Amino acid sequence: MPRKPPFLKQMELYLTRCQTRGLSEGTVMEYFYVLRKAYNLLREENLKTNPIKIGEDEIKLLRKTWNSPTNLSILKTFLEHNGNRIFKDLDIRIPRPNPKRTWLSEEEAQLIVASCQTPMESVLVHLELLLGFRRIEVARAQLYHFQGDSVLIHGKGEKYRTISKHENLTDEIIAFWIQERNEMVRSTLTDSEYLLVHKRDGKLKNYHPVSLDSILKKITDRAEIKATHHTLRRSFGRFYHDTTKDLEETARLLGHESVDQTRDYIGAQLSKQKVGLAQMHQKVYLKQTSQTKLPAI
């Protein structure tokens, strides 16, 4: 049996350590795909893949290919875990991701929905933008989760929550996708319990969370709107709260443990401040204007 390359062996040990530290399944899976991609890129270019020996040439290639602070940050932490300080030696400073939280306007949300061109894309947008799924929850969605009058969502860990279906719409979008899915089942003679699947090596495979990124990017590129999976989910929460003014129910639908988390997540506090400040400023300026004596002409 051939020996496993040092990079892959150390990667498995590192991911196991991440799991024992309590990192979520989705995060560990993202680390796996990022590190595996780095290994494949280096191997294709015949560069060093041993995590201890990776040097300037290897980092130069990966920085040019990825151009992603998140990917580089994952790689940096992995290399440092293996005693490789190449990022520090080269004085490479990885910019922190922009922590600014963003939401879609109603017009932008409508444009993203209209930019879906395939049943698969429609399901993805519907689950995140109109039902509040996380990316990992979309990947975990199984066929039986959509039976009955509500949708069962497999949240973080082993937590589940339910949400009412959009009347007729959810069933119509899922049924539209199922027609295409059934064709894949017939052509591969295999099936899966997962809702979203694709053909690979003559079999049906479920989508891993990171694999959904490229699908969403196609949609947002057509709409010419910058949006992530979190953008769609936050927008769902904001739209629901703006409609109902029920923060506790919004928190439950999002699977949050506290309304404080939800308030920050959907920007409810900022919206409330904006309205309050606008009303206050209007009163102050109107009062100031009414007390100002205009000069005689």
HUQUIBEL-V233746 format. One record per residue. N is the residue number from 0. RES is the residue in three letters. D_LAST is the distance of its C-alpha to the last C-alpha in Angstrom with 2 decimals. Layout:
# HUQUIBEL-V233746
[[N/RES/D_LAST] [N/RES/D_LAST]]
This chain:
# HUQUIBEL-V233746
[[0/MET/99.19] [1/PRO/96.66] [2/ARG/94.78] [3/LYS/91.13] [4/PRO/88.80] [5/PRO/87.55] [6/PHE/83.91] [7/LEU/84.59] [8/LYS/86.89] [9/GLN/84.37] [10/MET/81.58] [11/GLU/83.57] [12/LEU/84.19] [13/TYR/80.52] [14/LEU/79.34] [15/THR/81.94] [16/ARG/80.56] [17/CYS/77.02] [18/GLN/78.32] [19/THR/80.02] [20/ARG/76.76] [21/GLY/75.20] [22/LEU/73.10] [23/SER/72.44] [24/GLU/74.55] [25/GLY/71.57] [26/THR/70.80] [27/VAL/74.46] [28/MET/74.68] [29/GLU/71.65] [30/TYR/73.31] [31/PHE/76.48] [32/TYR/74.89] [33/VAL/72.89] [34/LEU/75.96] [35/ARG/78.26] [36/LYS/75.88] [37/ALA/75.87] [38/TYR/79.68] [39/ASN/79.96] [40/LEU/77.58] [41/LEU/79.53] [42/ARG/82.87] [43/GLU/81.88] [44/GLU/81.08] [45/ASN/84.29] [46/LEU/82.41] [47/LYS/83.35] [48/THR/83.00] [49/ASN/84.58] [50/PRO/81.70] [51/ILE/83.18] [52/LYS/83.41] [53/ILE/80.12] [54/GLY/78.48] [55/GLU/75.86] [56/ASP/76.89] [57/GLU/76.81] [58/ILE/73.40] [59/LYS/72.01] [60/LEU/73.19] [61/LEU/71.82] [62/ARG/68.39] [63/LYS/68.24] [64/THR/69.50] [65/TRP/67.60] [66/ASN/64.24] [67/SER/63.81] [68/PRO/63.04] [69/THR/64.67] [70/ASN/67.90] [71/LEU/68.16] [72/SER/67.55] [73/ILE/70.39] [74/LEU/72.68] [75/LYS/71.85] [76/THR/72.74] [77/PHE/75.95] [78/LEU/77.05] [79/GLU/76.36] [80/HIS/78.38] [81/ASN/81.24] [82/GLY/80.78] [83/ASN/79.00] [84/ARG/76.08] [85/ILE/75.24] [86/PHE/71.53] [87/LYS/71.38] [88/ASP/73.64] [89/LEU/71.33] [90/ASP/68.25] [91/ILE/66.82] [92/ARG/63.79] [93/ILE/63.08] [94/PRO/59.40] [95/ARG/58.82] [96/PRO/57.81] [97/ASN/54.13] [98/PRO/54.01] [99/LYS/50.73] [100/ARG/51.32] [101/THR/50.10] [102/TRP/49.94] [103/LEU/49.61] [104/SER/46.83] [105/GLU/48.11] [106/GLU/47.63] [107/GLU/49.61] [108/ALA/52.33] [109/GLN/52.68] [110/LEU/52.93] [111/ILE/55.68] [112/VAL/57.61] [113/ALA/57.34] [114/SER/58.56] [115/CYS/61.95] [116/GLN/64.66] [117/THR/67.84] [118/PRO/69.11] [119/MET/69.45] [120/GLU/65.79] [121/SER/64.70] [122/VAL/66.81] [123/LEU/65.44] [124/VAL/61.78] [125/HIS/62.52] [126/LEU/64.32] [127/GLU/61.68] [128/LEU/58.38] [129/LEU/59.31] [130/LEU/62.04] [131/GLY/61.10] [132/PHE/64.28] [133/ARG/64.59] [134/ARG/66.11] [135/ILE/69.42] [136/GLU/69.39] [137/VAL/69.09] [138/ALA/72.10] [139/ARG/74.02] [140/ALA/73.34] [141/GLN/76.64] [142/LEU/77.50] [143/TYR/78.39] [144/HIS/75.00] [145/PHE/73.52] [146/GLN/76.03] [147/GLY/74.97] [148/ASP/71.54] [149/SER/70.13] [150/VAL/70.15] [151/LEU/72.00] [152/ILE/70.41] [153/HIS/72.55] [154/GLY/70.16] [155/LYS/70.70] [156/GLY/74.32] [157/GLU/76.07] [158/LYS/73.07] [159/TYR/72.38] [160/ARG/69.59] [161/THR/69.03] [162/ILE/66.07] [163/SER/65.90] [164/LYS/66.13] [165/HIS/63.37] [166/GLU/64.81] [167/ASN/66.95] [168/LEU/64.84] [169/THR/66.66] [170/ASP/70.06] [171/GLU/69.13] [172/ILE/67.95] [173/ILE/71.01] [174/ALA/73.36] [175/PHE/71.93] [176/TRP/72.72] [177/ILE/76.12] [178/GLN/77.23] [179/GLU/76.75] [180/ARG/78.24] [181/ASN/81.32] [182/GLU/81.90] [183/MET/82.02] [184/VAL/84.44] [185/ARG/86.72] [186/SER/86.63] [187/THR/87.40] [188/LEU/89.65] [189/THR/87.90] [190/ASP/85.35] [191/SER/83.18] [192/GLU/81.66] [193/TYR/78.24] [194/LEU/75.61] [195/LEU/74.30] [196/VAL/77.13] [197/HIS/77.90] [198/LYS/81.11] [199/ARG/82.65] [200/ASP/86.25] [201/GLY/87.18] [202/LYS/86.01] [203/LEU/82.95] [204/LYS/80.97] [205/ASN/78.04] [206/TYR/74.80] [207/HIS/74.17] [208/PRO/70.57] [209/VAL/69.87] [210/SER/71.13] [211/LEU/68.25] [212/ASP/65.68] [213/SER/66.48] [214/ILE/66.20] [215/LEU/62.73] [216/LYS/61.67] [217/LYS/62.68] [218/ILE/60.46] [219/THR/57.38] [220/ASP/57.88] [221/ARG/57.82] [222/ALA/54.67] [223/GLU/53.18] [224/ILE/52.30] [225/LYS/53.46] [226/ALA/55.14] [227/THR/58.22] [228/HIS/60.47] [229/HIS/58.54] [230/THR/55.26] [231/LEU/56.71] [232/ARG/58.17] [233/ARG/55.01] [234/SER/53.05] [235/PHE/55.59] [236/GLY/55.02] [237/ARG/51.25] [238/PHE/51.32] [239/TYR/53.77] [240/HIS/51.83] [241/ASP/48.50] [242/THR/50.34] [243/THR/52.36] [244/LYS/50.59] [245/ASP/54.20] [246/LEU/54.56] [247/GLU/58.20] [248/GLU/59.33] [249/THR/57.48] [250/ALA/59.41] [251/ARG/62.65] [252/LEU/62.12] [253/LEU/61.40] [254/GLY/64.45] [255/HIS/62.57] [256/GLU/64.15] [257/SER/60.94] [258/VAL/57.51] [259/ASP/56.04] [260/GLN/57.47] [261/THR/56.05] [262/ARG/52.58] [263/ASP/52.46] [264/TYR/54.25] [265/ILE/51.78] [266/GLY/48.65] [267/ALA/48.10] [268/GLN/46.76] [269/LEU/44.27] [270/SER/43.08] [271/LYS/42.72] [272/GLN/40.76] [273/LYS/38.45] [274/VAL/37.65] [275/GLY/37.31] [276/LEU/35.00] [277/ALA/32.77] [278/GLN/32.53] [279/MET/31.93] [280/HIS/29.21] [281/GLN/27.46] [282/LYS/27.60] [283/VAL/26.41] [284/TYR/23.41] [285/LEU/22.45] [286/LYS/22.81] [287/GLN/20.86] [288/THR/17.94] [289/SER/18.12] [290/GLN/18.07] [291/THR/15.10] [292/LYS/12.03] [293/LEU/8.88] [294/PRO/6.38] [295/ALA/3.74] [296/ILE/0.00]]
